[in-house]
Amino acid sequence: MIKNYFKIAFRNLWKNKGYSAINIFGLAVGLAGCLLITLYVTDELSYDRHFKNAERIYRINSDIRFGGADLHMTQTSDMMGGLLKKDYPQVEEYTRLYTNDGDKLIRKGNEYITESRVVHADSTFFSVFQLPAIQGDTKTALHEPNTVVITESAAKKYYGDVHVMDKIMEVKDGNTNTPYKITAVIGTYPKKHISILSSFLYEECGLPVGQLTSHNFITHLLLKPGTDHHTFEKNFGQYTEKYVLPFAQQFIKISSMDDFRKAGNKLDYTLIPLTDIHLHSDFTFEITPSGNIQYVYIFSAVAFFILLLACINFMNLSTARSAKRAKEVGIRKVLGTERRTLIGQFLVESTITAAISLILAIAIAYLVLPLFNDVAAKSLSVKELLGGQILPFLILLPFVVGLLAGSYPALFLSKFMPITVLKGNLNTGFKKSNLRNALVVFQFATSIMLIIGTIIVYSQLNYIRNKKLGFNKDQVLISTALTHLAIMHRHSNRNCSPCRV
């Protein structure tokens, strides 16, 4: 039976080449758009989920108001992670990152290459963010000063090989060239957040040490299994009273944190899950630009409507050919074919059409992917398109589309009455079908809405790019630096200098 279904399906597709080509290509274009958007959404949702204990890693954020300034930032004091680990058994480990150095000049042969993804990390970094090492031991790689851990891609970029253990990486800082020993090589850091991880001794770098009101470090906590981070956040008030208040009282007259808040000030700390940072963080000084969960919702809806439009187009084309399939249905019913068998036949045809369209859609997506990456500011690859999380979706897609797009034509075509059809008096109510008319209206209305939305977005982006600002922006430099926050006394950070690699 199944073999017969496939044989008849392929015969019908081959017999009606023009119709088949239009239907397959139309469905393929819709599927290609859906695939690209799905790839984008999957990539956005996958940020930082590759770490072994990702569900237990949290970052501490600071929400500060003092002296008329509001700061909503990712930094904390250098001591906060250690004090929390000492006082609260729920903290299994902590690590700090420092990113306030800007771009680095890394020597490659006789030239220097600008490297922007350089981050200074605690020796405990790999205890929290567990990443396999290609070479070296990550557990001890950052224990000594002037050591670096680089990614596989960085090793190939600067040395042309991954076997770079104990080699010296030379970093230019002003007029000084400083050597750093490579102690480990890890796989390319997912999403290209980081290219080089450097150890740091902030005591030697001019950074303020032990100042609980100075916020320079990104602090991550690895909480023990079963710890609720919302419950743990309640300990931050106690931490502030115990440590920050006594330190602040050395510089300003304040009897309690309540008095501090009554004066219109604020010092609050919160935890954000590692897996939520990319799409849900609105804090300043992120290591990499954040995404937006609203975009994920919008693009998911667009992908759904594109797929729905492709299916509706398939339905309309299939039902439009009903007169040509009517005699076939009538003869087969006269010969004893049951309606469920006819429904199965039409669904198999729809599934085969969807499978062929999917193959063509993958080819279209492959060709369009470089342009899509430019528009979306991504570096997605065909490997991601055909692997991991997308593959189950690709396997199920022909069956889902075949069932969704082929159900109405199958039910519509299989209900023809053999006597009426064979007499040539076909009156199926085709032209009076309210459902088909509704599908056509919905298809055109949704298409027009998507086209109008695309035109508006394009016009806005074009306006932003070409708007005359009243000055030559190519001749303007913007200097940005992470403020070493001294909440209670501004002079405490005046001697702070940027930490070197």
Steps between C-alpha positions, in 0.01 A plus 500: 500500500772748600702410191195568286450837670853607413475370142177693429635811676814515287299432183267791575789733577678405180185518289425854614850645485397865480260481791747293703784746436289799607375322812841365601685826439236707681510269798884491490530879518269508802689215668836666429385819671365298791828305529716813508285664765491176701879487481520857629254436785674175600835679505362777721345252744816288521728765650704368796306173522802291402668522841475191716343682798334782309177467700694570824709797384380851583643847455472769765362832375515835677220755511639822646374853554730751669577868457230539239645226277330171419705198402349174384814296445658157482793583731552439873788557741805276485423349842132416460533152352754389761298637791182331378681168465644537851169584667249294304539124441261522203787647295708218356745724312535849360706666230564854384555652158655833416440658160598866526804499278353555156663348195842337521785495249625144467824436316491270200838480333607855422156656533246564773137394467219664693319247720179608672394179673757501781369439853688481827384212717546350845686173540159352595350584161509142370357368827183693422503499121616149421649481152708211364865572425665404174837555664604573856311481828233765546488435876845657546537699177424842654665455840813698413531860379570579135331183376228466239257238379409540134239341279572267213401766248731755664788250494452446127458873444828601666714188464340296223486194728328384820823359649604822670553390861767704684538739207520870574224737395622857480255777583567866430382751757603852404870481435544187709500145369403249768548123457236251615540127517235280334403237757196339334300485177125450508247445224366809329289676759132467402343811346852649482458680835865463589814433301767538770470447877775665701591462865518816707651619824296812563724602788772563243270661244399809692145377561354584842528204733260427782280801432148372542352809337711474186338296226733374226451126468236277344432234764343162429384255764467125465224408746469154644230268359154570634571865589226740398663819378200716594530379857876552499455861383349582840850460649627805311337733753691330780821518296452874448436564871794284611768610256410800284349717775804495735729576206280788382483650851871582474418763239146621554273547798247218480360297786318230301409396152144613573628855545694463179181402315290771666740754355392383154793267446502133413740207505338173393644178365315239295580171329431423137528142369783455252259365237284815528776756460505525122128553446381646831778730620467876477810573707789713381854376430411159361795308355312455173193681365179359642213365296133564560240239583237716325684448171493126559124511550449719193721290272339179630159642409628606156642150439166347599305727266741438212457125547124542531486707181702237313258229618194708408645564155551124464138437601362753256704365209395145584130579523520713183589181311201314641325469163800312354509256791121455516476223239791315658320507836170394340652201316693383805187521716303299243773235513451475876763733641400627843512867586767449768724339237459804278575729792816301569602528135460878493684541832791293368513721191505810723776355718714408198451849356596649837812277519615607153427863591703462818805376308470799267443728802824381663685579177343848488583560867860393435533750216333784690673432836800735445266789420277404794805505731586852385148624567463320835860566615549127553752237397262211446617204294350214302632267770261664746220481243533123463606402850411497864175671589391572142527142368193359683306801374609427142403133529153579632437798271391307185253296701360803682474705182364203308229447760426869545501595133357177366217436746248740347569402134487132601164539672374726222596275208405171666138607557410516128197283416590252221160513322498880482860515385469232229185663361701818452276702729767591753344723761711471809436845625860582421429858403279546804749361750507743793813336640693539176389861464605567858840343433553719195403816691725403794789423265485835325433699818797345682726542197408867473563553872844337480590702190388828661691413819814424301474829307452699823797334673720549194396865473577562867842337477577691181393823672729430798796427273455806279361761741713815506612545860640850460862388536747273324473181700803350324721760673359444850658261747313364798713404798334251731629354824349307784469726799666363808207577721567636845151530638581685814814693404600602153864557582555131587552406135702793374823298508345200326663410170383246244601145569729358239457162332 
